[in-house]
């Protein structure tokens, strides 16, 4: 076999694995982990069940790969933030905007992740997701802690709670966006960047007017 042929086979194998991942992502997002069989994924891709197992050792291994793929864009955002030397506040604004944009662009991934979070599967199986989600969440908490250490953020705040609020606000926007469009009071349903700017501003500055609450 020539080097060129080897490279061709490697690309072919990689293409098949990518197709399997894409099919598994779509099926898991729509039906959930338990309801999707390896046979169904293989049929969707047009390959044999053995071919799926050639690339992924088990259904759990395939599911974990799908989840990691779904989180990849966010992971890259975290890495970019960690590498930044600027103010944490500016980095948080950039992350929140990029995070929501990623959710809206990859809505199938988002539905898959939300389905997993709401899953009632046994705890030992949920560890697959915990490993994926936990790494990124811990990175965000660490970035917030760094801001506290540099006196950019209040030291008495729980960084895990702040991280939850940031991610939760974006997830809720993703879920309720179509409903928001019917509320006359809402002017940001079709302006996600405007929404994230306001969210970060409220988190950083609060909602009390200047001087409010001070003793006279």
Protein Blocks (a to p, Z undefined) as FASTA:
>chain_A
ZZklmmmmmmmmmmmmmmmmmmmmmmmmmnojklpcfklmmmmnopafklmmmmpmbfkl
mmmmmmmmmmmmmmmmmmmmmmpcbdfklmmmmmmmmmmmmmmmmmmlmmmmmmmmmpcb
dfklmmmmmmmmmmmmmmmmmmmmmmmmnopacfkbcfklmmmmmmmmmmmmmmmmmmmm
mpmkbcklmmmklmmmmmmmmmmnojadehihiaZZ
